[in-house]
Amino acid sequence: MAVKDVDREQDAPTVTVTVVYHSVHGHTRVLAEHLAEGARLVPGAEVHLAELRAEDVNAGRWHDPEVLALLDRSDAIVFGCPTLMGSVSAVFKAFMEAAFTPFVTQGWKDKLAGGFTMSASQSGDKLAVFGAQLGMQWVGVGDMPGNNWSGGSRDDLNRLGSWLGLMSQSHADLGPEQAGSRGDLLTARRYGERIARLAQRWVNAVPYGTPRMTEHEARALSASLREAEAAPAGH
């Protein structure tokens, strides 16, 4: 079991967000960490990273009581894993089957949920959603699609045009230090913040104003974010 607290004290009602994920070579872990960074921007958000490990799988079934207890007390759970052979990784599938107990008891019913994945291919079947079976309230990405016009870039927000959850892509021959793109990681942070803010609204009735933007505004935002990331330090 690997649980990492990234809590930040805030003068706001507390909401607990847990990012639970499996990573084979470290690429999905990078995405999980950026998502958690975004969630930490929300006042009162207590954010946890819980990594699913292969050694916690026995006879095809994942088991870690500490992680399950953390998920039971979380207000929002974000699920993540790499896409392997068009589906979730074996370790994550073992975790999904271990969720049979909260399924039959409806223990996670009405918690907020979200998901993310990393693959080597640019497109294809990438997301596996089982939150609805658990009675959870699923949260999509919320960003307009990027990299879909002549002035676009792989560094745009939501460059793979994902709606159900966050999708990212990394070349198979590069290490986790090259995971995703700047646009993917920025989208991850925005998605984490979105889930945490919605959790505050859902759990503590904290006022929430829905951010909206036109396609033109989304393209301008992606351009400004690229310029900010590329600017030398101190400028």
Beta strands, then each sheet from edge to edge (+ up, - down):
strand 1: 2-5
strand 2: 15-21
strand 3: 45-51
strand 4: 57-58
strand 5: 61-62
strand 6: 76-84
strand 7: 87-88
strand 8: 112-119
strand 9: 137-138
strand 10: 166-169
sheet 1: 1+ 3- 2- 6- 7+
sheet 2: 1+ 3- 2- 6- 8- 9-
sheet 3: 1+ 3- 2- 6- 8- 10-
sheet 4: 4+ 5-
end
